[in-house]
Amino acid sequence: MRGYRLGNVVGESPAWHSEKQCLYWIDVRRQQLLQLDPSASVLARWDLPEVVGAIALCHGHRVCLALKHDLAVLDVDTGMLKTVASVELDRPANRLNDGKVSNTGRWFVFGSMDDRPQKQATGGLYCADAKGQVRQLHDGLTIANGIAWSPEGTHLYFSDSSPGVLYKAAWDEDTGSMGEPIRLALLDEVMGRPDGAAIDLAGNYWSAGVSAGCLNVVDSTGTLLRKVALPCRAPTMPAFAGVGHSTVYVTSLIRPQWDQPGPWDGALLELHCDVAGFVPPLFALT
């Protein structure tokens, strides 16, 4: 294991760009998009006008950003930012949070959360198509998180981080719609409440245990298979990457109440695994 001590306040949403062979992710609270070329250890940053909850890599030099209430596209070459759609303007206390591109690149599914300290179940789950049109998939979540698909694309996983519940639902990739979610597992404070997630090629769900400094690997039935200890206290999301997709990058955060963050809190971690993972394709946003 190695890492990059970047001091991200809330590092999130790592995504591997297979064409560029580089990693993108965000710092939610610093309002930044970041890019790492691991072959040269070169880091780039783009400042954003507001908080950002998730990203979807697009074709060309574009990144789709889930900002506070907007989906927007950033041209990383020119710095130009264009709003594509607005979401939840009637829920001013919410912000967008977590997102992932579906297995064919046709859909960007993202969530929202109550951004107040005393949170309510005002968050939802949404789906954007290639034209930027947005539909709601689910409602009544506190912190929508952990979005990932089974390798064959027939099931969608997501979580509500506040109560620690992991859900699974049937998914129709042709229509971008999901069936009724079922409660798959409960990951509590001690086990590691579920934050962001990724899927390996065996169909196992890798969940960042944000309260326990670990990755929880859960199979398709909700059974905990293994726990991977990490040197940071609050990991936020894993992403498979690299040649053969057997490298896992993990983002992390620094909680404001910590008087003295540890050396790896807020770092980007790099793990080499004995399994390969699924890397989402580029979002086919037109």
C-alpha atoms as a printed R data frame, in Angstrom:
    type eleno elety resid chain resno       x       y       z
1   ATOM     1    CA   MET     A     1   0.000   0.000   0.000
2   ATOM     2    CA   ARG     A     2   1.116   3.525  -0.729
3   ATOM     3    CA   GLY     A     3  -0.619   6.859  -0.612
4   ATOM     4    CA   TYR     A     4  -0.637  10.557  -1.404
5   ATOM     5    CA   ARG     A     5  -0.885  12.818   1.642
6   ATOM     6    CA   LEU     A     6  -2.997  15.564   0.089
7   ATOM     7    CA   GLY     A     7  -5.012  16.696   3.098
8   ATOM     8    CA   ASN     A     8  -8.362  16.470   1.315
9   ATOM     9    CA   VAL     A     9 -11.086  17.834   3.585
10  ATOM    10    CA   VAL     A    10 -13.673  15.504   2.029
11  ATOM    11    CA   GLY     A    11 -12.045  13.451  -0.711
12  ATOM    12    CA   GLU     A    12 -14.721  11.604  -2.697
13  ATOM    13    CA   SER     A    13 -15.835  10.036  -5.978
14  ATOM    14    CA   PRO     A    14 -12.592   8.555  -7.420
15  ATOM    15    CA   ALA     A    15 -13.017   7.486 -11.059
16  ATOM    16    CA   TRP     A    16 -10.437   5.890 -13.360
17  ATOM    17    CA   HIS     A    17 -10.125   7.237 -16.920
18  ATOM    18    CA   SER     A    18  -9.044   4.179 -18.917
19  ATOM    19    CA   GLU     A    19  -8.166   6.196 -22.029
20  ATOM    20    CA   LYS     A    20  -5.990   8.729 -20.202
21  ATOM    21    CA   GLN     A    21  -4.747   6.229 -17.580
22  ATOM    22    CA   CYS     A    22  -5.340   8.728 -14.817
23  ATOM    23    CA   LEU     A    23  -7.567   9.110 -11.772
24  ATOM    24    CA   TYR     A    24 -10.060  11.885 -11.131
25  ATOM    25    CA   TRP     A    25 -11.741  12.649  -7.803
26  ATOM    26    CA   ILE     A    26 -13.137  15.587  -5.833
27  ATOM    27    CA   ASP     A    27 -12.703  17.443  -2.572
28  ATOM    28    CA   VAL     A    28 -16.295  18.245  -1.648
29  ATOM    29    CA   ARG     A    29 -15.634  21.016   0.861
30  ATOM    30    CA   ARG     A    30 -12.624  22.570  -0.857
31  ATOM    31    CA   GLN     A    31 -14.791  22.673  -4.002
32  ATOM    32    CA   GLN     A    32 -12.146  21.104  -6.230
33  ATOM    33    CA   LEU     A    33 -11.795  18.534  -8.983
34  ATOM    34    CA   LEU     A    34  -8.448  16.707  -8.865
35  ATOM    35    CA   GLN     A    35  -6.551  14.543 -11.356
36  ATOM    36    CA   LEU     A    36  -3.594  12.245 -10.738
37  ATOM    37    CA   ASP     A    37  -1.333  10.742 -13.393
38  ATOM    38    CA   PRO     A    38   0.152   7.923 -11.278
39  ATOM    39    CA   SER     A    39   2.824   7.046 -13.836
40  ATOM    40    CA   ALA     A    40   4.419  10.470 -13.387
41  ATOM    41    CA   SER     A    41   2.985  11.404  -9.955
42  ATOM    42    CA   VAL     A    42   1.585  14.589 -11.519
43  ATOM    43    CA   LEU     A    43  -1.367  16.242  -9.778
44  ATOM    44    CA   ALA     A    44  -3.758  18.804 -11.284
45  ATOM    45    CA   ARG     A    45  -6.606  20.723  -9.608
46  ATOM    46    CA   TRP     A    46  -9.600  22.732 -10.809
47  ATOM    47    CA   ASP     A    47 -11.445  25.117  -8.462
48  ATOM    48    CA   LEU     A    48 -15.239  24.923  -8.622
49  ATOM    49    CA   PRO     A    49 -17.841  27.580  -7.752
50  ATOM    50    CA   GLU     A    50 -19.625  25.501  -5.092
51  ATOM    51    CA   VAL     A    51 -19.611  22.181  -3.273
52  ATOM    52    CA   VAL     A    52 -19.455  19.100  -5.482
53  ATOM    53    CA   GLY     A    53 -20.810  15.675  -4.570
54  ATOM    54    CA   ALA     A    54 -19.882  13.352  -7.450
55  ATOM    55    CA   ILE     A    55 -18.418  13.160 -10.954
56  ATOM    56    CA   ALA     A    56 -18.997  11.267 -14.186
57  ATOM    57    CA   LEU     A    57 -16.149  11.149 -16.685
58  ATOM    58    CA   CYS     A    58 -17.277  11.943 -20.232
59  ATOM    59    CA   HIS     A    59 -15.811  11.598 -23.702
60  ATOM    60    CA   GLY     A    60 -13.357  14.240 -24.817
61  ATOM    61    CA   HIS     A    61 -12.009  16.573 -22.172
62  ATOM    62    CA   ARG     A    62 -15.226  16.822 -20.186
63  ATOM    63    CA   VAL     A    63 -16.243  15.881 -16.666
64  ATOM    64    CA   CYS     A    64 -19.864  15.962 -15.514
65  ATOM    65    CA   LEU     A    65 -20.123  17.369 -11.990
66  ATOM    66    CA   ALA     A    66 -22.937  16.935  -9.474
67  ATOM    67    CA   LEU     A    67 -22.771  20.350  -7.807
68  ATOM    68    CA   LYS     A    68 -25.042  21.524  -4.971
69  ATOM    69    CA   HIS     A    69 -28.238  21.458  -7.059
70  ATOM    70    CA   ASP     A    70 -26.930  21.303 -10.630
71  ATOM    71    CA   LEU     A    71 -25.432  18.859 -13.046
72  ATOM    72    CA   ALA     A    72 -22.747  20.777 -14.924
73  ATOM    73    CA   VAL     A    73 -20.069  19.895 -17.466
74  ATOM    74    CA   LEU     A    74 -16.511  21.145 -17.042
75  ATOM    75    CA   ASP     A    75 -14.124  21.312 -19.981
76  ATOM    76    CA   VAL     A    76 -10.838  20.561 -18.214
77  ATOM    77    CA   ASP     A    77  -8.825  22.135 -21.052
78  ATOM    78    CA   THR     A    78 -10.599  25.504 -21.150
79  ATOM    79    CA   GLY     A    79 -12.104  25.651 -17.648
80  ATOM    80    CA   MET     A    80 -15.530  26.393 -19.131
81  ATOM    81    CA   LEU     A    81 -18.442  25.210 -16.975
82  ATOM    82    CA   LYS     A    82 -21.932  24.670 -18.407
83  ATOM    83    CA   THR     A    83 -25.066  23.744 -16.442
84  ATOM    84    CA   VAL     A    84 -26.944  20.764 -17.893
85  ATOM    85    CA   ALA     A    85 -29.810  20.288 -15.425
86  ATOM    86    CA   SER     A    86 -31.036  21.507 -12.030
87  ATOM    87    CA   VAL     A    87 -32.221  19.113  -9.312
88  ATOM    88    CA   GLU     A    88 -34.113  19.548  -6.031
89  ATOM    89    CA   LEU     A    89 -34.460  23.315  -6.172
90  ATOM    90    CA   ASP     A    90 -37.448  22.814  -3.838
91  ATOM    91    CA   ARG     A    91 -35.150  21.239  -1.202
92  ATOM    92    CA   PRO     A    92 -32.709  24.052  -0.329
93  ATOM    93    CA   ALA     A    93 -31.183  22.192   2.640
94  ATOM    94    CA   ASN     A    94 -30.094  19.319   0.378
95  ATOM    95    CA   ARG     A    95 -27.075  18.900  -1.846
96  ATOM    96    CA   LEU     A    96 -26.181  16.281  -4.452
97  ATOM    97    CA   ASN     A    97 -24.030  13.400  -3.219
98  ATOM    98    CA   ASP     A    98 -22.399  10.322  -4.771
99  ATOM    99    CA   GLY     A    99 -22.896   9.083  -8.300
100 ATOM   100    CA   LYS     A   100 -21.767   6.486 -10.803
101 ATOM   101    CA   VAL     A   101 -21.996   5.818 -14.539
102 ATOM   102    CA   SER     A   102 -23.932   2.676 -15.516
103 ATOM   103    CA   ASN     A   103 -22.288  -0.315 -17.180
104 ATOM   104    CA   THR     A   104 -22.912   0.810 -20.775
105 ATOM   105    CA   GLY     A   105 -22.299   4.519 -20.131
106 ATOM   106    CA   ARG     A   106 -25.921   5.420 -20.966
107 ATOM   107    CA   TRP     A   107 -26.905   6.624 -17.495
108 ATOM   108    CA   PHE     A   108 -25.498   8.655 -14.621
109 ATOM   109    CA   VAL     A   109 -27.206   7.711 -11.367
110 ATOM   110    CA   PHE     A   110 -26.581  10.082  -8.467
111 ATOM   111    CA   GLY     A   111 -28.049  10.800  -5.057
112 ATOM   112    CA   SER     A   112 -28.736  13.667  -2.703
113 ATOM   113    CA   MET     A   113 -28.564  14.246   1.044
114 ATOM   114    CA   ASP     A   114 -29.684  16.582   3.782
115 ATOM   115    CA   ASP     A   115 -26.637  18.807   4.343
116 ATOM   116    CA   ARG     A   116 -27.737  20.076   7.771
117 ATOM   117    CA   PRO     A   117 -26.188  18.769  11.026
118 ATOM   118    CA   GLN     A   118 -29.560  17.383  12.158
119 ATOM   119    CA   LYS     A   119 -30.371  15.393   9.048
120 ATOM   120    CA   GLN     A   120 -33.787  14.345   7.798
121 ATOM   121    CA   ALA     A   121 -34.750  11.760   5.182
122 ATOM   122    CA   THR     A   122 -35.082  14.326   2.389
123 ATOM   123    CA   GLY     A   123 -32.556  12.764  -0.017
124 ATOM   124    CA   GLY     A   124 -33.332  10.918  -3.209
125 ATOM   125    CA   LEU     A   125 -31.823   8.886  -6.010
126 ATOM   126    CA   TYR     A   126 -31.829  10.234  -9.569
127 ATOM   127    CA   CYS     A   127 -30.958   9.120 -13.093
128 ATOM   128    CA   ALA     A   128 -29.650  11.383 -15.874
129 ATOM   129    CA   ASP     A   129 -29.645  10.265 -19.497
130 ATOM   130    CA   ALA     A   130 -27.244  11.185 -22.304
131 ATOM   131    CA   LYS     A   131 -29.248  14.346 -23.029
132 ATOM   132    CA   GLY     A   132 -29.053  15.533 -19.445
133 ATOM   133    CA   GLN     A   133 -32.687  14.782 -18.650
134 ATOM   134    CA   VAL     A   134 -33.167  13.768 -15.006
135 ATOM   135    CA   ARG     A   135 -35.721  11.426 -13.416
136 ATOM   136    CA   GLN     A   136 -36.158  10.457  -9.766
137 ATOM   137    CA   LEU     A   137 -35.660   6.746  -9.009
138 ATOM   138    CA   HIS     A   138 -36.184   6.679  -5.246
139 ATOM   139    CA   ASP     A   139 -36.935   9.025  -2.355
140 ATOM   140    CA   GLY     A   140 -36.801   9.127   1.424
141 ATOM   141    CA   LEU     A   141 -33.051   8.672   1.964
142 ATOM   142    CA   THR     A   142 -30.986  10.659   4.453
143 ATOM   143    CA   ILE     A   143 -27.582  10.340   2.746
144 ATOM   144    CA   ALA     A   144 -27.792   8.587  -0.643
145 ATOM   145    CA   ASN     A   145 -24.494   6.820  -1.213
146 ATOM   146    CA   GLY     A   146 -22.665   3.703  -2.388
147 ATOM   147    CA   ILE     A   147 -24.019   3.561  -5.947
148 ATOM   148    CA   ALA     A   148 -22.684   0.632  -8.003
149 ATOM   149    CA   TRP     A   149 -23.945  -2.021 -10.419
150 ATOM   150    CA   SER     A   150 -23.411  -5.748 -10.572
151 ATOM   151    CA   PRO     A   151 -20.860  -6.641 -13.303
152 ATOM   152    CA   GLU     A   152 -23.583  -7.906 -15.632
153 ATOM   153    CA   GLY     A   153 -25.580  -4.701 -15.058
154 ATOM   154    CA   THR     A   154 -28.781  -6.380 -13.867
155 ATOM   155    CA   HIS     A   155 -28.771  -5.054 -10.293
156 ATOM   156    CA   LEU     A   156 -28.143  -1.659  -8.730
157 ATOM   157    CA   TYR     A   157 -26.689  -1.252  -5.247
158 ATOM   158    CA   PHE     A   158 -26.941   1.876  -3.114
159 ATOM   159    CA   SER     A   159 -26.924   2.761   0.566
160 ATOM   160    CA   ASP     A   160 -28.244   5.227   3.085
161 ATOM   161    CA   SER     A   161 -25.154   6.132   5.082
162 ATOM   162    CA   SER     A   162 -26.964   7.574   8.087
163 ATOM   163    CA   PRO     A   163 -28.730   4.362   9.246
164 ATOM   164    CA   GLY     A   164 -26.069   2.199   7.545
165 ATOM   165    CA   VAL     A   165 -28.446   0.302   5.275
166 ATOM   166    CA   LEU     A   166 -27.285  -1.274   1.999
167 ATOM   167    CA   TYR     A   167 -29.954  -1.793  -0.675
168 ATOM   168    CA   LYS     A   168 -30.153  -3.851  -3.851
169 ATOM   169    CA   ALA     A   169 -32.642  -3.459  -6.701
170 ATOM   170    CA   ALA     A   170 -33.230  -4.981 -10.116
171 ATOM   171    CA   TRP     A   171 -31.965  -2.706 -12.899
172 ATOM   172    CA   ASP     A   172 -33.049  -2.302 -16.519
173 ATOM   173    CA   GLU     A   173 -30.151  -0.832 -18.466
174 ATOM   174    CA   ASP     A   174 -32.261  -0.264 -21.583
175 ATOM   175    CA   THR     A   175 -34.709   2.047 -19.821
176 ATOM   176    CA   GLY     A   176 -32.583   3.297 -16.914
177 ATOM   177    CA   SER     A   177 -35.118   2.138 -14.347
178 ATOM   178    CA   MET     A   178 -34.920   0.076 -11.178
179 ATOM   179    CA   GLY     A   179 -37.246  -2.274  -9.335
180 ATOM   180    CA   GLU     A   180 -38.301  -2.105  -5.710
181 ATOM   181    CA   PRO     A   181 -35.179  -1.970  -3.503
182 ATOM   182    CA   ILE     A   182 -34.642  -4.666  -0.897
183 ATOM   183    CA   ARG     A   183 -32.645  -4.226   2.285
184 ATOM   184    CA   LEU     A   184 -29.503  -6.290   1.732
185 ATOM   185    CA   ALA     A   185 -27.340  -5.592   4.788
186 ATOM   186    CA   LEU     A   186 -26.851  -3.348   7.792
187 ATOM   187    CA   LEU     A   187 -23.351  -1.944   8.319
188 ATOM   188    CA   ASP     A   188 -23.327  -0.124  11.644
189 ATOM   189    CA   GLU     A   189 -20.947   2.377  13.234
190 ATOM   190    CA   VAL     A   190 -18.570  -0.302  14.543
191 ATOM   191    CA   MET     A   191 -18.511  -2.326  11.289
192 ATOM   192    CA   GLY     A   192 -18.185   0.831   9.201
193 ATOM   193    CA   ARG     A   193 -21.177   2.809   7.977
194 ATOM   194    CA   PRO     A   194 -21.400   2.535   4.163
195 ATOM   195    CA   ASP     A   195 -20.071   5.443   2.163
196 ATOM   196    CA   GLY     A   196 -18.940   5.128  -1.480
197 ATOM   197    CA   ALA     A   197 -18.480   1.754  -3.137
198 ATOM   198    CA   ALA     A   198 -17.139  -0.244  -6.072
199 ATOM   199    CA   ILE     A   199 -17.785  -3.705  -7.545
200 ATOM   200    CA   ASP     A   200 -15.232  -6.404  -8.328
201 ATOM   201    CA   LEU     A   201 -15.625  -8.746 -11.296
202 ATOM   202    CA   ALA     A   202 -16.870 -11.532  -9.026
203 ATOM   203    CA   GLY     A   203 -19.832  -9.337  -8.120
204 ATOM   204    CA   ASN     A   204 -18.674  -8.430  -4.619
205 ATOM   205    CA   TYR     A   205 -19.465  -4.968  -3.290
206 ATOM   206    CA   TRP     A   206 -16.548  -3.008  -1.769
207 ATOM   207    CA   SER     A   207 -17.939  -0.454   0.673
208 ATOM   208    CA   ALA     A   208 -15.926   2.282   2.352
209 ATOM   209    CA   GLY     A   209 -16.549   1.940   6.091
210 ATOM   210    CA   VAL     A   210 -16.378   5.644   6.832
211 ATOM   211    CA   SER     A   211 -16.766   5.192  10.610
212 ATOM   212    CA   ALA     A   212 -14.316   2.302  11.019
213 ATOM   213    CA   GLY     A   213 -11.253   2.914   8.828
214 ATOM   214    CA   CYS     A   214 -11.845  -0.054   6.545
215 ATOM   215    CA   LEU     A   215 -13.310  -1.476   3.371
216 ATOM   216    CA   ASN     A   216 -16.130  -3.976   3.874
217 ATOM   217    CA   VAL     A   217 -16.427  -6.529   1.064
218 ATOM   218    CA   VAL     A   218 -19.976  -7.888   0.811
219 ATOM   219    CA   ASP     A   219 -21.259 -10.517  -1.610
220 ATOM   220    CA   SER     A   220 -24.489 -10.311  -3.616
221 ATOM   221    CA   THR     A   221 -26.493 -11.870  -0.763
222 ATOM   222    CA   GLY     A   222 -25.302  -9.300   1.798
223 ATOM   223    CA   THR     A   223 -22.790 -11.598   3.517
224 ATOM   224    CA   LEU     A   224 -19.600  -9.935   4.744
225 ATOM   225    CA   LEU     A   225 -16.671 -11.722   3.078
226 ATOM   226    CA   ARG     A   226 -13.706  -9.723   4.277
227 ATOM   227    CA   LYS     A   227 -12.633  -6.502   5.937
228 ATOM   228    CA   VAL     A   228  -9.627  -4.549   4.648
229 ATOM   229    CA   ALA     A   229  -8.053  -2.339   7.316
230 ATOM   230    CA   LEU     A   230  -6.826   1.079   6.145
231 ATOM   231    CA   PRO     A   231  -4.428   3.597   7.720
232 ATOM   232    CA   CYS     A   232  -6.981   6.431   7.517
233 ATOM   233    CA   ARG     A   233  -9.864   6.775   9.968
234 ATOM   234    CA   ALA     A   234 -12.585   7.779   7.505
235 ATOM   235    CA   PRO     A   235 -12.331   6.288   3.994
236 ATOM   236    CA   THR     A   236 -15.029   7.562   1.651
237 ATOM   237    CA   MET     A   237 -14.941   5.586  -1.614
238 ATOM   238    CA   PRO     A   238 -12.861   2.933  -3.408
239 ATOM   239    CA   ALA     A   239 -12.357   2.735  -7.179
240 ATOM   240    CA   PHE     A   240 -10.727  -0.008  -9.225
241 ATOM   241    CA   ALA     A   241  -8.082   1.302 -11.597
242 ATOM   242    CA   GLY     A   242  -4.810   0.726 -13.406
243 ATOM   243    CA   VAL     A   243  -3.621  -1.945 -15.803
244 ATOM   244    CA   GLY     A   244  -5.773  -5.019 -15.251
245 ATOM   245    CA   HIS     A   245  -8.008  -2.998 -12.908
246 ATOM   246    CA   SER     A   246  -6.507  -4.670  -9.840
247 ATOM   247    CA   THR     A   247  -5.389  -1.423  -8.202
248 ATOM   248    CA   VAL     A   248  -7.810   0.184  -5.761
249 ATOM   249    CA   TYR     A   249  -7.690   3.896  -4.980
250 ATOM   250    CA   VAL     A   250  -9.466   5.039  -1.830
251 ATOM   251    CA   THR     A   251 -10.342   8.629  -0.959
252 ATOM   252    CA   SER     A   252 -10.761   9.809   2.635
253 ATOM   253    CA   LEU     A   253 -11.853  12.777   4.731
254 ATOM   254    CA   ILE     A   254 -10.826  14.793   7.784
255 ATOM   255    CA   ARG     A   255 -13.577  15.361  10.340
256 ATOM   256    CA   PRO     A   256 -13.762  18.954  11.658
257 ATOM   257    CA   GLN     A   257 -13.902  17.747  15.285
258 ATOM   258    CA   TRP     A   258 -10.527  16.025  15.059
259 ATOM   259    CA   ASP     A   259  -7.956  18.116  16.916
260 ATOM   260    CA   GLN     A   260  -5.056  16.292  15.284
261 ATOM   261    CA   PRO     A   261  -5.656  14.455  11.982
262 ATOM   262    CA   GLY     A   262  -3.532  11.376  11.440
263 ATOM   263    CA   PRO     A   263  -0.884  11.300   8.708
264 ATOM   264    CA   TRP     A   264  -3.177   9.397   6.316
265 ATOM   265    CA   ASP     A   265  -6.448  11.160   7.115
266 ATOM   266    CA   GLY     A   266  -7.541  13.046   3.987
267 ATOM   267    CA   ALA     A   267  -5.091  11.051   1.873
268 ATOM   268    CA   LEU     A   268  -5.571   9.215  -1.408
269 ATOM   269    CA   LEU     A   269  -4.578   5.595  -0.780
270 ATOM   270    CA   GLU     A   270  -3.403   3.086  -3.391
271 ATOM   271    CA   LEU     A   271  -3.852  -0.658  -2.765
272 ATOM   272    CA   HIS     A   272  -2.852  -3.590  -4.973
273 ATOM   273    CA   CYS     A   273  -5.421  -6.385  -4.798
274 ATOM   274    CA   ASP     A   274  -5.671 -10.060  -5.662
275 ATOM   275    CA   VAL     A   275  -8.913  -9.421  -7.572
276 ATOM   276    CA   ALA     A   276  -9.859  -7.269 -10.549
277 ATOM   277    CA   GLY     A   277 -12.680  -4.773 -10.425
278 ATOM   278    CA   PHE     A   278 -15.231  -3.201 -12.713
279 ATOM   279    CA   VAL     A   279 -14.287   0.231 -14.070
280 ATOM   280    CA   PRO     A   280 -17.325   2.247 -15.209
281 ATOM   281    CA   PRO     A   281 -17.192   3.457 -18.828
282 ATOM   282    CA   LEU     A   282 -17.311   7.077 -19.894
283 ATOM   283    CA   PHE     A   283 -20.715   8.776 -19.669
284 ATOM   284    CA   ALA     A   284 -22.221   9.205 -23.139
285 ATOM   285    CA   LEU     A   285 -23.408  12.750 -22.437
286 ATOM   286    CA   THR     A   286 -24.087  14.587 -25.710
